[in-house]
Amino acid sequence: MDITWTVGVLTTGVENVQPLAGGIEATQAEAIEAASDALVVAAMGRGRQEYRVCVADTLIGVVPGLTEQGDVDLFGLAETLPRITSNDR
């Protein structure tokens, strides 16, 4: 079963999502991991923006949190997709 994933950014003042990364993985777990990795890389380069992540047919809007120092919380962001897509919630 092939699972498609994409990551995009909705930059302030822009109406359309700009695609940043995407791919096809063999399992949903692999697609979630790939999308999560791409999301973290995007946030490292673009900072705190509104990101759109799609895994299979599920679209998720993500705005990264901040650390106490005011930096984008990349560690928390890395845990976001696996946590909200988990069946064990």
C-alpha positions as CSV (number, residue, x, y, z in Angstrom):
1,M,0.0,0.0,0.0
2,D,1.6,3.3,-1.1
3,I,0.9,6.3,1.2
4,T,1.4,9.8,-0.2
5,W,2.6,12.7,2.0
6,T,3.2,16.4,1.5
7,V,4.4,19.4,3.5
8,G,3.7,22.9,2.5
9,V,3.8,26.4,4.1
10,L,1.2,29.1,4.1
11,T,3.4,32.2,4.4
12,T,1.9,35.4,5.9
13,G,0.2,37.5,3.3
14,V,0.0,34.7,0.7
15,E,-3.2,32.9,-0.3
16,N,-1.9,29.6,-1.5
17,V,0.2,26.9,0.2
18,Q,3.7,26.7,-1.2
19,P,4.8,23.0,-1.5
20,L,8.0,22.2,0.2
21,A,8.4,18.4,0.3
22,G,6.5,15.3,-0.5
23,G,6.9,11.6,-1.3
24,I,5.4,8.1,-1.3
25,E,6.1,5.6,1.4
26,A,5.2,1.9,1.8
27,T,3.3,2.3,5.1
28,Q,1.5,5.0,6.9
29,A,4.0,5.0,9.8
30,E,6.8,5.6,7.3
31,A,4.9,8.4,5.6
32,I,4.2,10.0,9.0
33,E,7.9,9.8,9.9
34,A,9.0,11.3,6.5
35,A,6.5,14.1,6.8
36,S,7.5,14.8,10.3
37,D,11.2,15.0,9.3
38,A,10.4,17.3,6.4
39,L,8.3,19.5,8.7
40,V,11.2,19.9,11.1
41,V,13.6,20.8,8.3
42,A,11.1,23.3,6.9
43,A,10.7,25.0,10.4
44,M,14.5,25.1,10.8
45,G,14.8,27.1,7.6
46,R,11.6,29.1,7.6
47,G,10.9,29.6,11.3
48,R,7.4,29.9,12.9
49,Q,5.0,29.7,10.0
50,E,1.7,27.9,9.3
51,Y,2.5,24.6,7.8
52,R,0.1,22.2,6.1
53,V,0.9,18.5,6.3
54,C,-1.0,15.8,4.4
55,V,-0.6,12.1,5.0
56,A,-2.8,9.9,2.9
57,D,-6.1,11.9,2.9
58,T,-5.6,13.6,6.3
59,L,-4.7,17.3,6.2
60,I,-3.2,18.8,9.3
61,G,-2.4,22.5,10.0
62,V,0.6,23.0,12.2
63,V,2.0,26.1,13.8
64,P,5.2,25.3,15.8
65,G,5.4,26.3,19.4
66,L,8.2,28.3,20.9
67,T,10.8,27.5,23.6
68,E,11.3,29.7,26.6
69,Q,14.0,31.5,24.8
70,G,11.7,32.3,21.9
71,D,13.1,29.9,19.4
72,V,11.0,27.5,17.3
73,D,10.5,24.3,19.4
74,L,11.9,21.8,17.0
75,F,11.9,18.9,19.5
76,G,8.2,19.4,20.3
77,L,7.5,19.8,16.6
78,A,9.2,16.5,15.8
79,E,6.8,14.7,18.2
80,T,3.6,16.4,16.9
81,L,2.7,14.3,13.9
82,P,3.4,10.9,15.5
83,R,1.4,12.0,18.6
84,I,-1.7,13.3,16.8
85,T,-1.9,10.4,14.3
86,S,-1.4,7.7,16.9
87,N,-4.2,5.2,17.4
88,D,-3.2,5.0,21.1
89,R,-4.3,8.5,22.0
